[in-house]
Amino acid sequence: MTDGRVHIVKAVNATVIGLDDAPRGDAEFDQGADRKYVLDPHGALTGVRPV
């Protein structure tokens, strides 16, 4: 928390991925990856680069 706001992506260890990367993210999650995945199919999350 740097500007009075909680940064959810950092707090829950989330990774923003594009729709093309969804199958890979799903496979990693099924194998027990220690992160959460947030789908951003339209690139609406500016300032956060998809993997």
PDB file of N, CA, C and O in Angstrom:
ATOM      1  N   MET A   1       0.859  -1.173   0.000  1.00  0.00           N
ATOM      2  CA  MET A   1       0.000   0.000   0.000  1.00  0.00           C
ATOM      3  C   MET A   1       0.904   1.233   0.000  1.00  0.00           C
ATOM      4  O   MET A   1       1.584   1.514   0.987  1.00  0.00           O
ATOM      5  N   THR A   2       0.904   1.946  -1.086  1.00  0.00           N
ATOM      6  CA  THR A   2       1.795   3.098  -1.180  1.00  0.00           C
ATOM      7  C   THR A   2       1.044   4.419  -1.240  1.00  0.00           C
ATOM      8  O   THR A   2       1.554   5.443  -0.784  1.00  0.00           O
ATOM      9  N   ASP A   3      -0.140   4.409  -1.790  1.00  0.00           N
ATOM     10  CA  ASP A   3      -0.877   5.656  -1.957  1.00  0.00           C
ATOM     11  C   ASP A   3      -2.227   5.613  -1.233  1.00  0.00           C
ATOM     12  O   ASP A   3      -3.176   6.284  -1.639  1.00  0.00           O
ATOM     13  N   GLY A   4      -2.304   4.825  -0.166  1.00  0.00           N
ATOM     14  CA  GLY A   4      -3.532   4.729   0.586  1.00  0.00           C
ATOM     15  C   GLY A   4      -4.494   3.679   0.054  1.00  0.00           C
ATOM     16  O   GLY A   4      -5.559   3.461   0.632  1.00  0.00           O
ATOM     17  N   ARG A   5      -4.128   3.028  -1.042  1.00  0.00           N
ATOM     18  CA  ARG A   5      -4.987   1.994  -1.619  1.00  0.00           C
ATOM     19  C   ARG A   5      -4.282   0.642  -1.553  1.00  0.00           C
ATOM     20  O   ARG A   5      -3.059   0.556  -1.656  1.00  0.00           O
ATOM     21  N   VAL A   6      -5.060  -0.383  -1.385  1.00  0.00           N
ATOM     22  CA  VAL A   6      -4.511  -1.729  -1.407  1.00  0.00           C
ATOM     23  C   VAL A   6      -4.434  -2.183  -2.859  1.00  0.00           C
ATOM     24  O   VAL A   6      -5.399  -2.037  -3.609  1.00  0.00           O
ATOM     25  N   HIS A   7      -3.302  -2.726  -3.251  1.00  0.00           N
ATOM     26  CA  HIS A   7      -3.118  -3.232  -4.601  1.00  0.00           C
ATOM     27  C   HIS A   7      -3.459  -4.719  -4.597  1.00  0.00           C
ATOM     28  O   HIS A   7      -2.633  -5.558  -4.240  1.00  0.00           O
ATOM     29  N   ILE A   8      -4.687  -5.030  -5.000  1.00  0.00           N
ATOM     30  CA  ILE A   8      -5.219  -6.380  -4.922  1.00  0.00           C
ATOM     31  C   ILE A   8      -4.354  -7.376  -5.687  1.00  0.00           C
ATOM     32  O   ILE A   8      -4.100  -8.476  -5.195  1.00  0.00           O
ATOM     33  N   VAL A   9      -3.900  -7.008  -6.880  1.00  0.00           N
ATOM     34  CA  VAL A   9      -3.103  -7.932  -7.689  1.00  0.00           C
ATOM     35  C   VAL A   9      -1.871  -8.391  -6.913  1.00  0.00           C
ATOM     36  O   VAL A   9      -1.527  -9.572  -6.944  1.00  0.00           O
ATOM     37  N   LYS A  10      -1.213  -7.483  -6.228  1.00  0.00           N
ATOM     38  CA  LYS A  10      -0.036  -7.850  -5.447  1.00  0.00           C
ATOM     39  C   LYS A  10      -0.425  -8.620  -4.189  1.00  0.00           C
ATOM     40  O   LYS A  10       0.276  -9.553  -3.797  1.00  0.00           O
ATOM     41  N   ALA A  11      -1.528  -8.244  -3.553  1.00  0.00           N
ATOM     42  CA  ALA A  11      -1.928  -8.862  -2.300  1.00  0.00           C
ATOM     43  C   ALA A  11      -2.301 -10.329  -2.460  1.00  0.00           C
ATOM     44  O   ALA A  11      -2.055 -11.126  -1.555  1.00  0.00           O
ATOM     45  N   VAL A  12      -2.886 -10.702  -3.589  1.00  0.00           N
ATOM     46  CA  VAL A  12      -3.320 -12.089  -3.785  1.00  0.00           C
ATOM     47  C   VAL A  12      -2.414 -12.845  -4.757  1.00  0.00           C
ATOM     48  O   VAL A  12      -2.733 -13.968  -5.148  1.00  0.00           O
ATOM     49  N   ASN A  13      -1.293 -12.245  -5.150  1.00  0.00           N
ATOM     50  CA  ASN A  13      -0.342 -12.860  -6.074  1.00  0.00           C
ATOM     51  C   ASN A  13      -1.032 -13.213  -7.392  1.00  0.00           C
ATOM     52  O   ASN A  13      -0.962 -14.354  -7.847  1.00  0.00           O
ATOM     53  N   ALA A  14      -1.682 -12.254  -7.988  1.00  0.00           N
ATOM     54  CA  ALA A  14      -2.407 -12.466  -9.243  1.00  0.00           C
ATOM     55  C   ALA A  14      -1.541 -12.099 -10.436  1.00  0.00           C
ATOM     56  O   ALA A  14      -0.674 -11.228 -10.361  1.00  0.00           O
ATOM     57  N   THR A  15      -1.799 -12.782 -11.526  1.00  0.00           N
ATOM     58  CA  THR A  15      -1.103 -12.537 -12.780  1.00  0.00           C
ATOM     59  C   THR A  15      -2.147 -12.270 -13.852  1.00  0.00           C
ATOM     60  O   THR A  15      -3.058 -13.073 -14.054  1.00  0.00           O
ATOM     61  N   VAL A  16      -2.012 -11.145 -14.537  1.00  0.00           N
ATOM     62  CA  VAL A  16      -2.937 -10.809 -15.618  1.00  0.00           C
ATOM     63  C   VAL A  16      -2.470 -11.534 -16.874  1.00  0.00           C
ATOM     64  O   VAL A  16      -1.304 -11.443 -17.259  1.00  0.00           O
ATOM     65  N   ILE A  17      -3.397 -12.260 -17.511  1.00  0.00           N
ATOM     66  CA  ILE A  17      -3.061 -12.969 -18.742  1.00  0.00           C
ATOM     67  C   ILE A  17      -4.084 -12.638 -19.815  1.00  0.00           C
ATOM     68  O   ILE A  17      -5.243 -12.344 -19.524  1.00  0.00           O
ATOM     69  N   GLY A  18      -3.640 -12.691 -21.042  1.00  0.00           N
ATOM     70  CA  GLY A  18      -4.534 -12.480 -22.169  1.00  0.00           C
ATOM     71  C   GLY A  18      -5.321 -13.744 -22.470  1.00  0.00           C
ATOM     72  O   GLY A  18      -5.012 -14.812 -21.941  1.00  0.00           O
ATOM     73  N   LEU A  19      -6.314 -13.632 -23.297  1.00  0.00           N
ATOM     74  CA  LEU A  19      -7.173 -14.756 -23.633  1.00  0.00           C
ATOM     75  C   LEU A  19      -6.380 -15.879 -24.307  1.00  0.00           C
ATOM     76  O   LEU A  19      -6.674 -17.056 -24.095  1.00  0.00           O
ATOM     77  N   ASP A  20      -5.394 -15.532 -25.104  1.00  0.00           N
ATOM     78  CA  ASP A  20      -4.577 -16.552 -25.772  1.00  0.00           C
ATOM     79  C   ASP A  20      -3.768 -17.392 -24.787  1.00  0.00           C
ATOM     80  O   ASP A  20      -3.416 -18.533 -25.086  1.00  0.00           O
ATOM     81  N   ASP A  21      -3.474 -16.833 -23.620  1.00  0.00           N
ATOM     82  CA  ASP A  21      -2.690 -17.544 -22.607  1.00  0.00           C
ATOM     83  C   ASP A  21      -3.556 -18.294 -21.599  1.00  0.00           C
ATOM     84  O   ASP A  21      -3.030 -18.922 -20.681  1.00  0.00           O
ATOM     85  N   ALA A  22      -4.861 -18.237 -21.758  1.00  0.00           N
ATOM     86  CA  ALA A  22      -5.769 -18.870 -20.798  1.00  0.00           C
ATOM     87  C   ALA A  22      -5.551 -20.378 -20.660  1.00  0.00           C
ATOM     88  O   ALA A  22      -5.551 -20.873 -19.533  1.00  0.00           O
ATOM     89  N   PRO A  23      -5.365 -21.131 -21.745  1.00  0.00           N
ATOM     90  CA  PRO A  23      -5.134 -22.572 -21.574  1.00  0.00           C
ATOM     91  C   PRO A  23      -3.877 -22.886 -20.751  1.00  0.00           C
ATOM     92  O   PRO A  23      -3.878 -23.802 -19.928  1.00  0.00           O
ATOM     93  N   ARG A  24      -2.809 -22.117 -20.983  1.00  0.00           N
ATOM     94  CA  ARG A  24      -1.577 -22.315 -20.213  1.00  0.00           C
ATOM     95  C   ARG A  24      -1.793 -21.971 -18.748  1.00  0.00           C
ATOM     96  O   ARG A  24      -1.338 -22.694 -17.861  1.00  0.00           O
ATOM     97  N   GLY A  25      -2.486 -20.871 -18.496  1.00  0.00           N
ATOM     98  CA  GLY A  25      -2.778 -20.478 -17.123  1.00  0.00           C
ATOM     99  C   GLY A  25      -3.637 -21.505 -16.414  1.00  0.00           C
ATOM    100  O   GLY A  25      -3.425 -21.787 -15.235  1.00  0.00           O
ATOM    101  N   ASP A  26      -4.602 -22.066 -17.121  1.00  0.00           N
ATOM    102  CA  ASP A  26      -5.467 -23.097 -16.541  1.00  0.00           C
ATOM    103  C   ASP A  26      -4.656 -24.340 -16.194  1.00  0.00           C
ATOM    104  O   ASP A  26      -4.846 -24.931 -15.132  1.00  0.00           O
ATOM    105  N   ALA A  27      -3.754 -24.736 -17.088  1.00  0.00           N
ATOM    106  CA  ALA A  27      -2.922 -25.914 -16.832  1.00  0.00           C
ATOM    107  C   ALA A  27      -2.004 -25.683 -15.634  1.00  0.00           C
ATOM    108  O   ALA A  27      -1.841 -26.571 -14.798  1.00  0.00           O
ATOM    109  N   GLU A  28      -1.408 -24.502 -15.547  1.00  0.00           N
ATOM    110  CA  GLU A  28      -0.533 -24.190 -14.412  1.00  0.00           C
ATOM    111  C   GLU A  28      -1.319 -24.177 -13.109  1.00  0.00           C
ATOM    112  O   GLU A  28      -0.839 -24.662 -12.085  1.00  0.00           O
ATOM    113  N   PHE A  29      -2.524 -23.622 -13.148  1.00  0.00           N
ATOM    114  CA  PHE A  29      -3.365 -23.581 -11.950  1.00  0.00           C
ATOM    115  C   PHE A  29      -3.719 -24.996 -11.509  1.00  0.00           C
ATOM    116  O   PHE A  29      -3.688 -25.302 -10.318  1.00  0.00           O
ATOM    117  N   ASP A  30      -4.057 -25.865 -12.472  1.00  0.00           N
ATOM    118  CA  ASP A  30      -4.398 -27.254 -12.155  1.00  0.00           C
ATOM    119  C   ASP A  30      -3.221 -28.014 -11.557  1.00  0.00           C
ATOM    120  O   ASP A  30      -3.409 -28.956 -10.787  1.00  0.00           O
ATOM    121  N   GLN A  31      -2.010 -27.605 -11.913  1.00  0.00           N
ATOM    122  CA  GLN A  31      -0.817 -28.256 -11.383  1.00  0.00           C
ATOM    123  C   GLN A  31      -0.410 -27.690 -10.029  1.00  0.00           C
ATOM    124  O   GLN A  31       0.590 -28.115  -9.450  1.00  0.00           O
ATOM    125  N   GLY A  32      -1.185 -26.730  -9.523  1.00  0.00           N
ATOM    126  CA  GLY A  32      -0.927 -26.199  -8.191  1.00  0.00           C
ATOM    127  C   GLY A  32      -0.127 -24.919  -8.144  1.00  0.00           C
ATOM    128  O   GLY A  32       0.527 -24.640  -7.140  1.00  0.00           O
ATOM    129  N   ALA A  33      -0.162 -24.131  -9.207  1.00  0.00           N
ATOM    130  CA  ALA A  33       0.560 -22.856  -9.210  1.00  0.00           C
ATOM    131  C   ALA A  33       0.119 -22.011  -8.020  1.00  0.00           C
ATOM    132  O   ALA A  33      -1.057 -22.007  -7.658  1.00  0.00           O
ATOM    133  N   ASP A  34       1.058 -21.299  -7.419  1.00  0.00           N
ATOM    134  CA  ASP A  34       0.758 -20.512  -6.228  1.00  0.00           C
ATOM    135  C   ASP A  34       0.306 -19.094  -6.560  1.00  0.00           C
ATOM    136  O   ASP A  34       0.553 -18.166  -5.789  1.00  0.00           O
ATOM    137  N   ARG A  35      -0.343 -18.925  -7.683  1.00  0.00           N
ATOM    138  CA  ARG A  35      -0.842 -17.600  -8.068  1.00  0.00           C
ATOM    139  C   ARG A  35      -2.257 -17.712  -8.624  1.00  0.00           C
ATOM    140  O   ARG A  35      -2.725 -18.793  -8.982  1.00  0.00           O
ATOM    141  N   LYS A  36      -2.902 -16.594  -8.682  1.00  0.00           N
ATOM    142  CA  LYS A  36      -4.238 -16.493  -9.274  1.00  0.00           C
ATOM    143  C   LYS A  36      -4.075 -15.882 -10.662  1.00  0.00           C
ATOM    144  O   LYS A  36      -3.123 -15.146 -10.922  1.00  0.00           O
ATOM    145  N   TYR A  37      -5.008 -16.196 -11.541  1.00  0.00           N
ATOM    146  CA  TYR A  37      -4.958 -15.653 -12.898  1.00  0.00           C
ATOM    147  C   TYR A  37      -6.178 -14.783 -13.151  1.00  0.00           C
ATOM    148  O   TYR A  37      -7.304 -15.155 -12.822  1.00  0.00           O
ATOM    149  N   VAL A  38      -5.939 -13.629 -13.735  1.00  0.00           N
ATOM    150  CA  VAL A  38      -7.005 -12.704 -14.101  1.00  0.00           C
ATOM    151  C   VAL A  38      -6.993 -12.588 -15.616  1.00  0.00           C
ATOM    152  O   VAL A  38      -6.002 -12.151 -16.201  1.00  0.00           O
ATOM    153  N   LEU A  39      -8.092 -12.979 -16.254  1.00  0.00           N
ATOM    154  CA  LEU A  39      -8.188 -12.882 -17.708  1.00  0.00           C
ATOM    155  C   LEU A  39      -8.514 -11.459 -18.117  1.00  0.00           C
ATOM    156  O   LEU A  39      -9.411 -10.826 -17.560  1.00  0.00           O
ATOM    157  N   ASP A  40      -7.789 -10.975 -19.078  1.00  0.00           N
ATOM    158  CA  ASP A  40      -8.011  -9.646 -19.632  1.00  0.00           C
ATOM    159  C   ASP A  40      -8.067  -9.772 -21.155  1.00  0.00           C
ATOM    160  O   ASP A  40      -7.113  -9.411 -21.843  1.00  0.00           O
ATOM    161  N   PRO A  41      -9.190 -10.288 -21.687  1.00  0.00           N
ATOM    162  CA  PRO A  41      -9.262 -10.588 -23.113  1.00  0.00           C
ATOM    163  C   PRO A  41      -9.212  -9.365 -24.024  1.00  0.00           C
ATOM    164  O   PRO A  41      -8.879  -9.495 -25.203  1.00  0.00           O
ATOM    165  N   HIS A  42      -9.532  -8.194 -23.510  1.00  0.00           N
ATOM    166  CA  HIS A  42      -9.589  -6.999 -24.353  1.00  0.00           C
ATOM    167  C   HIS A  42      -8.488  -5.996 -24.047  1.00  0.00           C
ATOM    168  O   HIS A  42      -8.473  -4.901 -24.610  1.00  0.00           O
ATOM    169  N   GLY A  43      -7.568  -6.356 -23.162  1.00  0.00           N
ATOM    170  CA  GLY A  43      -6.487  -5.444 -22.806  1.00  0.00           C
ATOM    171  C   GLY A  43      -6.966  -4.231 -22.048  1.00  0.00           C
ATOM    172  O   GLY A  43      -6.380  -3.155 -22.175  1.00  0.00           O
ATOM    173  N   ALA A  44      -8.021  -4.376 -21.259  1.00  0.00           N
ATOM    174  CA  ALA A  44      -8.608  -3.244 -20.544  1.00  0.00           C
ATOM    175  C   ALA A  44      -7.822  -2.841 -19.301  1.00  0.00           C
ATOM    176  O   ALA A  44      -7.987  -1.731 -18.794  1.00  0.00           O
ATOM    177  N   LEU A  45      -6.979  -3.728 -18.814  1.00  0.00           N
ATOM    178  CA  LEU A  45      -6.212  -3.405 -17.611  1.00  0.00           C
ATOM    179  C   LEU A  45      -4.932  -2.690 -17.991  1.00  0.00           C
ATOM    180  O   LEU A  45      -3.869  -3.302 -18.092  1.00  0.00           O
ATOM    181  N   THR A  46      -5.043  -1.394 -18.200  1.00  0.00           N
ATOM    182  CA  THR A  46      -3.887  -0.604 -18.608  1.00  0.00           C
ATOM    183  C   THR A  46      -2.879  -0.523 -17.482  1.00  0.00           C
ATOM    184  O   THR A  46      -3.239  -0.469 -16.306  1.00  0.00           O
ATOM    185  N   GLY A  47      -1.632  -0.516 -17.851  1.00  0.00           N
ATOM    186  CA  GLY A  47      -0.574  -0.435 -16.862  1.00  0.00           C
ATOM    187  C   GLY A  47      -0.175  -1.798 -16.293  1.00  0.00           C
ATOM    188  O   GLY A  47       0.792  -1.897 -15.537  1.00  0.00           O
ATOM    189  N   VAL A  48      -0.909  -2.836 -16.652  1.00  0.00           N
ATOM    190  CA  VAL A  48      -0.587  -4.184 -16.207  1.00  0.00           C
ATOM    191  C   VAL A  48      -0.369  -5.006 -17.462  1.00  0.00           C
ATOM    192  O   VAL A  48      -1.286  -5.196 -18.260  1.00  0.00           O
ATOM    193  N   ARG A  49       0.841  -5.488 -17.629  1.00  0.00           N
ATOM    194  CA  ARG A  49       1.177  -6.218 -18.847  1.00  0.00           C
ATOM    195  C   ARG A  49       0.766  -7.674 -18.759  1.00  0.00           C
ATOM    196  O   ARG A  49       1.110  -8.344 -17.786  1.00  0.00           O
ATOM    197  N   PRO A  50       0.035  -8.189 -19.753  1.00  0.00           N
ATOM    198  CA  PRO A  50      -0.255  -9.634 -19.755  1.00  0.00           C
ATOM    199  C   PRO A  50       1.034 -10.427 -19.900  1.00  0.00           C
ATOM    200  O   PRO A  50       2.008  -9.947 -20.481  1.00  0.00           O
ATOM    201  N   VAL A  51       1.033 -11.615 -19.381  1.00  0.00           N
ATOM    202  CA  VAL A  51       2.215 -12.490 -19.430  1.00  0.00           C
ATOM    203  C   VAL A  51       2.449 -12.946 -20.836  1.00  0.00           C
ATOM    204  O   VAL A  51       3.394 -13.690 -21.095  1.00  0.00           O
TER     205      VAL A  51
END
